[in-house]
């Protein structure tokens, strides 16, 4: 669900709900990204090969990932991650 906000940052609708999920970037450790997941408040080290759709949806929340990472591919006329 998209939240509509005014130019000063206040919500225009009364039923604003924040999507659960996400992460806070903490840094890197060697070749891995270290994040704090917002769903279960766990620190996770992710290698580049672990940054796949299903793994991110499990760690950060499916709805949150869909809202932030899914895009419409104009050429294929489909949604993609």
matplotlib code that plots the C-alpha trace (Angstrom):
import matplotlib.pyplot as plt

x = [0.0, 1.3, 1.2, 0.3, 2.0, 1.8, 4.7, 5.6, 5.8, 2.5, 0.1, -2.9, -4.9, -5.9, -5.3, -1.5, 0.0, 3.7, 4.8, 6.5, 9.9, 13.1, 16.6, 19.2, 22.6, 25.4, 28.4, 30.6, 32.7, 35.1, 32.9, 29.6, 27.1, 26.0, 22.4, 19.9, 16.6, 13.5, 11.3, 13.1, 15.8, 18.6, 22.1, 22.7, 25.8, 24.9, 27.2, 26.4, 25.2, 22.6, 21.0, 18.3, 14.6, 13.4, 16.2, 15.6, 11.8, 12.4, 14.7, 13.2, 9.5, 7.8, 5.5, 8.4, 10.6, 7.8, 7.2, 10.9, 12.4, 9.8, 9.6, 7.7, 9.7, 8.5, 9.9, 8.6, 5.4, 5.9, 6.8, 10.4, 12.5]
y = [0.0, 3.4, 6.2, 9.6, 12.5, 16.2, 18.5, 19.1, 15.3, 14.8, 12.0, 13.0, 9.9, 8.9, 5.2, 5.3, 1.9, 1.2, -1.9, -4.3, -5.5, -4.1, -3.8, -1.5, -1.6, -2.0, -2.3, -5.0, -7.8, -9.1, -9.6, -9.8, -7.2, -7.0, -6.0, -5.8, -7.3, -5.4, -8.5, -10.4, -7.9, -10.3, -9.4, -11.3, -11.5, -11.8, -12.7, -11.5, -15.0, -14.8, -11.6, -13.5, -12.9, -15.7, -15.2, -11.4, -12.0, -14.4, -12.1, -8.7, -9.5, -10.4, -7.3, -5.0, -6.5, -6.3, -2.7, -1.7, -4.0, -5.2, -3.3, -3.6, -4.7, -2.7, -5.1, -8.3, -6.7, -8.5, -7.7, -8.5, -8.5]
z = [0.0, -0.9, 1.6, 0.1, 1.8, 1.3, 0.4, 4.0, 4.8, 6.7, 5.6, 3.6, 4.7, 8.2, 7.7, 7.1, 7.8, 7.6, 5.9, 8.3, 7.4, 6.0, 7.3, 8.6, 7.0, 9.6, 7.3, 5.7, 7.0, 4.3, 1.2, 3.1, 3.9, 7.5, 8.2, 11.1, 10.0, 11.1, 11.2, 13.9, 14.9, 14.0, 12.7, 9.4, 7.2, 3.5, 0.7, -2.8, -3.8, -0.9, -2.2, -4.1, -4.1, -1.8, 0.7, 1.0, 1.3, 4.1, 6.0, 5.3, 4.7, 1.4, 1.4, 2.1, -0.6, -3.1, -2.3, -2.5, -5.1, -7.5, -10.8, -14.0, -17.0, -20.0, -22.6, -21.1, -19.7, -16.4, -12.8, -11.9, -8.7]

ax = plt.figure().add_subplot(projection="3d")
ax.plot(x, y, z, "-o")
ax.set_aspect("equal")
plt.show()
